[in-house]
Amino acid sequence: MAAPRLRQLRRDKTIFSLCLNIIRLHLEENALIGQQPELREAPDTMLLLVQQSIDQWVSLATGHIMQKHNCAAGDALQLLGELQNEMKANIPAAEVWQIPLPSVLALPPELLASQQPQAAEEPAVAKEEE
């Protein structure tokens, strides 16, 4: 099946929310590095937590796009990036900053549980390749 169109993703409330979380975390990451440029070379615990959370939200959003639209991971990631860029251009940063940081720093337990099977499969695949 072909990758979804960006228009389809714009209308998906789940993807919209996930993208907002990712954008909020990117703003936080940029602010931390802006205040302390040395964190780029030696990230502290807070920056690592923000980066880990970004990875988790991107993984969740990509998985959602792949599952809902039956497309490849590369296509889903590309579309997610395009949607983020569009949202950054159209939603004022001040509005995104209003999203509470604690609410986006970690996946809710029910979402985290839905990610566990994927995480559990990855090490098994890595072991088989060795």
C-alpha positions as CSV (number, residue, x, y, z in Angstrom):
1,M,0.0,0.0,0.0
2,A,1.2,3.5,-0.8
3,A,2.3,5.9,2.0
4,P,-0.5,8.2,3.2
5,R,-0.7,11.7,2.1
6,L,0.3,14.5,4.4
7,R,-3.2,15.8,4.3
8,Q,-4.4,12.5,5.8
9,L,-2.0,12.8,8.7
10,R,-3.0,16.4,9.4
11,R,-6.5,15.2,10.1
12,D,-5.4,12.4,12.4
13,K,-5.9,13.6,16.0
14,T,-3.6,11.0,17.4
15,I,-0.7,11.9,15.1
16,F,-1.4,15.6,15.7
17,S,-1.1,15.1,19.4
18,L,2.0,13.0,19.1
19,C,3.6,15.6,16.9
20,L,2.9,18.3,19.3
21,N,4.6,16.3,22.1
22,I,7.7,15.8,19.8
23,I,7.8,19.5,18.9
24,R,7.5,20.5,22.6
25,L,10.4,18.2,23.5
26,H,12.5,19.6,20.6
27,L,11.9,23.1,21.9
28,E,13.1,22.0,25.3
29,E,16.1,20.3,23.9
30,N,17.1,23.4,21.9
31,A,16.5,25.6,25.0
32,L,18.8,23.4,27.2
33,I,21.5,23.4,24.6
34,G,21.1,27.1,24.0
35,Q,21.6,27.8,27.7
36,Q,24.5,25.4,28.1
37,P,26.2,24.7,24.7
38,E,28.6,22.2,26.4
39,L,25.6,19.8,26.7
40,R,25.9,19.1,23.0
41,E,29.2,17.3,23.7
42,A,28.4,16.0,27.2
43,P,24.6,15.8,27.7
44,D,23.4,15.9,31.3
45,T,20.6,13.7,32.7
46,M,17.9,16.2,31.8
47,L,19.0,16.4,28.2
48,L,19.3,12.7,27.9
49,L,15.8,12.3,29.3
50,V,14.4,14.8,26.8
51,Q,16.2,13.0,24.0
52,Q,15.0,9.6,25.1
53,S,11.4,10.9,25.3
54,I,11.7,12.3,21.8
55,D,12.8,8.9,20.6
56,Q,9.8,7.2,22.3
57,W,7.2,9.6,20.9
58,V,8.7,9.4,17.4
59,S,8.7,5.6,17.7
60,L,5.1,5.6,18.8
61,A,4.0,8.1,16.1
62,T,5.9,6.1,13.4
63,G,4.3,2.9,14.6
64,H,0.9,4.4,14.5
65,I,1.4,5.7,10.9
66,M,2.8,2.3,9.8
67,Q,-0.1,0.4,11.4
68,K,-2.9,2.6,10.4
69,H,-1.7,3.3,6.8
70,N,0.2,0.0,6.2
71,C,3.3,1.8,5.0
72,A,7.1,1.3,5.4
73,A,9.0,2.8,8.4
74,G,11.0,5.1,6.1
75,D,7.9,6.5,4.6
76,A,6.3,7.0,8.0
77,L,9.4,8.8,9.4
78,Q,9.6,11.0,6.3
79,L,5.9,12.0,6.6
80,L,6.2,12.5,10.3
81,G,9.1,14.9,9.7
82,E,7.2,16.8,7.1
83,L,4.2,17.1,9.4
84,Q,6.4,18.4,12.2
85,N,7.9,21.0,10.0
86,E,4.5,22.1,8.8
87,M,3.2,22.3,12.4
88,K,6.3,24.2,13.5
89,A,5.6,26.8,10.8
90,N,1.9,27.1,11.6
91,I,1.7,26.8,15.4
92,P,3.3,29.6,17.4
93,A,6.2,28.3,19.6
94,A,4.6,30.2,22.6
95,E,1.6,28.0,22.2
96,V,3.6,24.8,22.2
97,W,5.6,25.9,25.2
98,Q,2.3,25.9,27.2
99,I,2.3,22.1,27.0
100,P,3.6,21.0,30.5
101,L,7.0,19.4,30.2
102,P,6.2,16.6,32.7
103,S,3.3,15.5,30.6
104,V,5.6,14.8,27.6
105,L,8.7,13.6,29.3
106,A,7.5,10.0,29.6
107,L,4.9,7.9,27.7
108,P,1.8,7.2,29.7
109,P,1.9,3.6,31.1
110,E,-0.7,2.3,28.7
111,L,1.3,3.6,25.7
112,L,4.5,2.4,27.2
113,A,3.0,-1.1,27.5
114,S,1.9,-1.0,23.9
115,Q,5.6,-0.4,23.0
116,Q,7.0,-3.2,25.1
117,P,6.5,-6.1,22.6
118,Q,8.5,-4.2,20.0
119,A,11.3,-3.5,22.4
120,A,11.3,-7.2,23.6
121,E,11.6,-8.4,20.0
122,E,14.5,-6.2,19.1
123,P,17.2,-7.8,21.3
124,A,16.2,-11.3,20.1
125,V,16.7,-10.2,16.5
126,A,20.1,-8.6,17.4
127,K,21.2,-11.9,19.1
128,E,20.3,-13.9,16.0
129,E,22.4,-11.7,13.8
130,E,25.5,-12.1,16.0
